[in-house]
Amino acid sequence: MVPSITTPRAVRQWSGSCSREAPSVFNTIIIIVVCGFLLGGYSMQVEVVIGDIAKQADMEAVVNSANPNLRMGSGVAGAIHMAAGPELEDYCAALAPLGLGKAVITPGFQLPNRWVIHAVAASFLNHPNPEQVLAQAIDAALRVATEHGIQSLAMPAIGTGVFRCPPKLSADYTAKALAWHAGHGSSLQHVRICVMSEAMKASFERALAQAFAANGGCWSAHQLGTAAGTLMHDPAGHAASPGNAPRAGSRPCASRPAACGTAASADGRQR
């Protein structure tokens, strides 16, 4: 059963201008974001919390910042596999190795969430183009969510663990991807970004404010600063998917799903 999502009354959907009323705050560490787009009046609620990705029981799915072998690993991958039980790793064996920049969906097993979306970033220590792979991985995860009609999703600060992605980069790419997908038919209505510190939380809030404003939406939150970066556009001036993965290539995954996203060779390292 997909949990119902309640939009804070203090924030209205986009109707040519954005509400200036004070935003609702669910508790002291959660700031709610509601963004409305002219495309069908679609809205996506985004929140940034300091919390454990494996304990988001009200979310339909969680994103695992996975290693190419889809094994337990450390950090986020370790927490999710530990909570899901050994069945998850057994199930993933047939799907590995998963290429860099790709994503795949599996059951959640003993997790409180129905699904796990595994997305593989690249090491910022030894990969020649980790930023591109990071963008592809985030984009692929959000595409997989929409392909399966997922409405609520918890995701970590992808790549910031042993892959050593700077938190600001992870925040910028995540924010740009969410803003783009919110305006292009995403099934997601509620996204929760789980981070480990106040500094990282502030970084994601700044990035989200910038990205949603650039893409024609509205961010409502308390005491937000500014962040560098704009949404990507193709040479013709049309909005381009942050991961540059062609939409024509997207397809629903089977019951034991094939990987979705942009293909790249795996390096065998953990997240």
N, C-alpha and C positions, 0 to 999 in steps of 0.2 A: 504494500500500500504506500503510495507516494504521499509524504507528509504535506499537509496544506500549508501554504505560504500566506502570511498576513502582511499586507503592505502597511507601513506606519501611516496613520492618518495625516500626519504633518507634512507628508510629501505627496504631491500629486503627479500624475503622468504628464508627459510632455504634451503641450497643446499650443506650441508656438513660443512659449516662454516658460521658464521654470519657476516653481513655487519658491518664494523667499522666506517661508515660515521656518521656524526653528526645527531641525530634524529630531526625530525620535531617537533615543539612546536606550537600548535594551538593558545594558548594565555598564559598569564603569570601564570595561575594557573592550566593548563592542561599539563600533560606530557604523550605523546603517547607511547604505548608499542605495538610492533608487534612481535609475536613469531611464528616462523615457525618450524614445526615438520617433521621428515622423513616420518611419516605415511601419505602418499598421499600429502605431501607438504602443509598440512593444516595450515592455519594461523588464529590467533585470535588477534584482536586489543583490548587492555585494556587501559583505562585511569582512573586516580584518580583525582577527582575534589572536590573543596569545593563548595557545592551547595545543593539546595532543591530537594529532591528525587521526589517531586510531580510536578516539573516544567521541566522535561526532555522530551520536546515535540517531539524530533527527535528519541526517542527510541520506539521500537515496544511494549515493555513490561517493567514493573517495578516490583521489588521484595518488598513485604511488610513484615517487621519484625513483625509478627502478634502475637496476643494472642490466646490461644486455642479456645476461643469463637468467634473469627473472628469479634470482635466488634471494635468500633472506638478507644478506648484506648487513649494513649498519645504518644508523640514522633512521630516516623515514621508512626505507625498505625493511629494516629490522623491526621497527615498531608495528608496521602493518602485517608482516608475516607472523610475528609473534602473536598478535591478537587474532589473526585469522586461523591459526593452527596449521599443522603440517599438510592438510589437504590442499592449501593454496599452492605451496611449492610443488607438490605432486602434480597438480593440474597444469601449472606453468611449464613443466618440463617439456611437454609436447609443443609449446609455443616458442621456446627458446632455440637459438639466440634471436633476440629482437633487435633490429637495426637501429642505429642512432637516429634520433628525430622521429621515431615511430611510436605508436601507441596501440595497445590491445586491451580488451575488456575481459574480465573473468568474474566468476561469482565471488562473493565476499566470505563465504563459508562461516566461520565463527565470529566474524566482525558483525557489529550491529547494522552494517550497511549491506544492501543487496549486491552491489557491484564494486569492483576495484578496477580502475583504469590505470594501467601501467604505462608510463611515458619515460623514454630513455633520452636523457641529455648527454652531453659530452664533457670530458675533463678539461677544465681550464688550465691544467698544468701541462698537458702534452698533446692536445688536439689542435690542428692548425686553424680551425674555424669554429670554435665552440659557441659563439654567439648565434650563428646561423642554425646550428643544431638545436640550441635551446629554444629558439623561436619556433622551429619545426615541431619540437616535442610538445610544447604548450598548445600550439595550434592543433596538432593531431589529437591530443587529449580532449579538447573542446569539441572537435568534430565527432569523435567517437561518442561523446555524451549525447550530442544531438541525434546521431544516427540511431541511438537506442531510446530516444525520447525521454532522457533523464532530465528531471526538473530541478533537483537540488544536489549540489556537489560541494564537497570539501576538498581543498587542494593545498599543498604545502608551498613553501618558497622553493620551487624546483631548481635543483642544481647547486644550492648553497651549502650542501654538506661536504662530503669528501671530494666532490667535483670542483669545489672551491670557486663557484661562480660568485662574483661580488653581489651582495644583496640588492644594491641599486639596479644592477642589470636585470636580475630576476624580476624585480618589481616592475621595471619599465616594460619588459617583454610580456609579462603576465597582464599588466594593465592594458597594453595596446591590443593584445589578443582578445581580452574580454570585451573591450569597447567595440572592436570590429565585429565579433560574433553577436553581440547584443543587437547590432543594427542589421544583421544579415540572417535572420531567421533561426537563431539558436533556440533550442527547446528549454534552455536553462532559465529558471525564474529566480533562483536563490543560489548564490555562490559564497562560500565561506573560505577565506584564505587564512590558514593557521600558521602562525610564525612563533619564534622562540623568544623574542625580546621586544621591549618598547621601541628601541631604535629601528628594528626591522619593520615593526608595525607602522611607525611614522613614515618610513621610506615607501611602503606600499600605499599608504593613504595619499601621499603627495603624487605618486605616479598615477594612481587611479583618477585623482582630480584632474590632472593634465590630460590624460588619455581620453576620458569621457567628454571633457569640454571640447577637445580637438575633433572628436567624432560626432559632435552635434547633440550630445546628451547633457545631463546635469548631474553633478555630484553634490550631495548635501551632507555636510559633516561639520564638526567643530574645529576651529582654529587650524585650517589647512594651509600649508605653505604652497610653494610652486615646485614643479619638477621639470627638468629639461626633457626634450624629446617630443616628437609629434608622430601621428599615425603615418604608416607607410602608404604611398600612392604609386600607382603604375604610371608610365610615361604619358598615358592619355589623360591622366588626372582622375581616374576612377579609384575608389578605395580598393586596396589589395589586401588579401589575407596576410596577417603578420607572419605566418609560417611559410608563405609562398607555395603552399600545397594546392594543386589544382582541384577545384571543386568537382570537375567532371570525373575525377578519379576516385571520389569518395563513394563508398558502398557500405551497406549494412554488413556487420560481421555475423557469421554463422553461430550456431550454438556452441561450438568449440571454435572461436572466431579466428580468422586470419588477421594479421596485423593491419592497421590502418595508418595512413600518414605517408610521409616522404621517406623513401628508402635511403639507407646509408649503411656502410659496413660497421659492424660492431667491433669495439676494441677490447672487449672482454673484461673491462674494469667495472668496478662498482660505481654507484651514483656519486 
